[in-house]
Amino acid sequence: MLFIVFLFILGLPLTAEQQEPDEQFKQQLREAIADADQFVDKYAAQVWLTDMSSRLFDRAPHIPESERLKLLALVHKEATRHKLNPQMVLSLIQVESNFDRYALSKVGARGLMQIMPFWIEVIGNKDDNLFDLATNIRYGCAILAIYMKREKKQVILALARYHGSYPKDYYSQRVIKAWQSNWLYF
């Protein structure tokens, strides 16, 4: 898989239908890489962002290319900041909102990571907007990191706490399945 991503980055054709990324995508990728200070190096950023952007397009083609790269850079930044696996966070987002930044649950959870409004009083300020990409991802990663610490890095238990279904693991299993099916990265 990494070899295919490498060929894509080099611009080598993978199939007869493969098209080289247009200049707009290349510029947006350069900007995302420039903002991606949490990556070990620029090459790692380029490979990860390109690979995940393609996967995200498969899951959520409605998201414009520039927003996809911004979303991925934010997920990687906040996940890394909180010592979480970025692909696990993408899996959680897939299960929680299917990448709908304006998702609103019947109990009032909001945005990509389905943050309950009471968290604004706990970890933010009253003006925070849970539909804002950066705010939602920052809150979600901070909350998940707290639960990971509480559960001594036991992912199944931490995900169940995040969802509010602890100690049941049905939600955790959905996230793990999404991770294994769509977001594993080597």
C-alpha positions in Angstrom: 0.0 0.0 0.0 2.8 2.4 0.9 4.4 1.6 -2.4 1.3 2.6 -4.3 1.1 5.9 -2.3 4.8 6.5 -3.1 4.1 5.9 -6.9 1.1 8.3 -6.6 3.2 11.0 -5.1 5.9 10.6 -7.7 3.2 10.9 -10.4 3.7 7.5 -11.9 0.6 6.0 -13.4 -1.1 3.3 -11.4 -3.9 2.6 -13.9 -4.8 4.0 -17.3 -7.4 6.2 -15.5 -5.0 7.7 -13.0 -4.7 11.4 -13.3 -2.0 13.6 -11.9 -3.2 15.9 -9.2 -4.1 19.3 -10.5 -2.1 22.4 -9.4 -4.8 23.4 -6.9 -4.5 20.1 -5.1 -0.7 20.4 -5.1 -0.9 23.9 -3.7 -3.4 22.8 -1.0 -1.2 19.9 -0.1 1.9 22.2 0.2 -0.1 24.5 2.5 -1.3 21.5 4.6 2.2 20.2 4.9 3.5 23.6 5.9 1.0 23.7 8.7 1.7 20.1 9.7 4.4 20.8 12.3 3.5 17.6 14.2 4.9 15.4 11.5 8.4 14.0 11.8 9.3 15.4 8.4 7.7 17.0 5.3 7.9 13.8 3.3 6.0 11.9 6.0 3.4 14.6 6.0 3.0 14.5 2.2 2.6 10.7 2.2 0.1 10.6 5.1 -2.0 13.5 3.9 -2.1 12.2 0.3 -3.0 8.7 1.4 -5.6 9.8 4.0 -7.1 12.4 1.6 -7.8 9.6 -1.0 -9.4 7.4 1.7 -11.5 10.3 3.0 -12.7 11.1 -0.5 -13.9 7.4 -0.8 -15.8 7.8 2.5 -17.0 11.4 2.1 -16.8 12.7 -1.5 -19.0 15.7 -0.5 -16.1 17.3 1.3 -14.1 19.7 -0.9 -10.5 18.9 -1.5 -9.2 21.9 0.5 -11.4 21.1 3.5 -10.3 17.5 3.4 -6.7 18.4 3.7 -7.5 20.9 6.5 -9.5 18.3 8.3 -6.8 15.7 8.0 -4.0 18.1 9.2 -6.2 19.1 12.2 -6.9 15.5 13.1 -3.2 14.6 12.8 -2.2 17.6 14.9 -4.7 17.1 17.7 -4.3 13.4 17.8 -0.5 13.6 18.0 -0.7 16.4 20.6 -2.8 14.1 22.8 -0.8 10.9 22.0 -3.7 9.3 20.1 -3.5 7.4 16.8 -4.8 9.8 14.1 -6.3 6.9 12.1 -8.3 5.8 15.3 -9.6 9.4 15.5 -10.6 9.3 11.8 -12.4 6.0 12.6 -14.2 7.5 15.5 -15.3 10.4 13.3 -16.6 8.0 10.7 -18.7 6.2 13.2 -19.9 9.3 15.1 -20.8 11.6 12.2 -19.8 10.0 8.9 -17.7 13.1 8.4 -20.7 15.5 8.6 -19.3 18.6 10.3 -22.8 19.8 11.0 -24.1 16.5 12.5 -26.5 17.0 15.4 -27.6 13.9 17.4 -31.0 13.5 18.9 -29.4 14.1 22.3 -27.6 17.3 21.2 -24.1 16.0 20.4 -22.5 18.2 17.7 -20.1 18.1 14.9 -17.6 15.6 13.5 -16.7 14.0 16.9 -20.3 14.5 18.4 -19.3 16.6 21.3 -22.0 17.3 23.9 -22.4 21.0 24.7 -21.7 20.6 28.4 -18.0 20.0 27.5 -17.8 23.8 26.6 -18.2 24.6 30.3 -15.8 21.8 31.3 -12.9 22.4 29.0 -13.6 25.5 26.8 -15.2 28.9 26.9 -18.8 29.9 26.3 -18.0 31.3 22.8 -16.6 28.0 21.5 -18.5 26.7 18.4 -18.7 22.9 18.4 -19.4 22.9 14.6 -16.1 24.6 14.0 -13.6 21.9 12.7 -10.7 22.9 14.8 -12.7 23.3 18.0 -14.6 20.0 17.6 -11.5 18.0 16.9 -9.6 19.7 19.7 -12.4 18.9 22.2 -12.9 15.3 20.9 -9.2 14.4 21.0 -8.8 16.0 24.5 -11.8 14.0 25.8 -10.7 10.8 24.2 -7.2 11.3 25.7 -8.6 11.7 29.2 -10.5 8.4 28.8 -7.5 6.7 27.4 -5.5 7.8 30.4 -8.3 6.7 32.8 -8.5 3.3 31.2 -4.7 2.8 31.1 -4.7 3.0 27.2 -7.3 0.2 26.8 -8.8 1.4 23.6 -12.1 -0.6 23.9 -12.9 0.8 27.3 -11.8 4.4 26.4 -14.0 4.4 23.3 -16.9 3.0 25.3 -16.5 5.9 27.8 -16.3 8.4 25.0 -19.5 7.2 23.6 -21.2 6.9 27.0 -21.9 3.2 26.6 -19.3 2.0 29.1 -18.8 -0.9 29.9 -20.5 -2.3 26.8 -18.3 -2.6 23.8 -20.6 -2.5 20.8 -19.6 1.1 19.9 -15.9 0.4 20.4 -16.2 -2.6 18.1 -17.7 -0.4 15.4 -14.8 2.1 15.7 -12.3 -0.7 15.6 -14.0 -2.3 12.5 -13.9 1.1 10.7 -10.2 1.5 11.7 -9.3 -1.9 10.4 -11.4 -1.6 7.2 -10.6 1.9 6.2 -7.9 3.7 8.1 -5.0 1.3 8.9 -1.7 2.9 8.0 1.7 1.4 8.0 
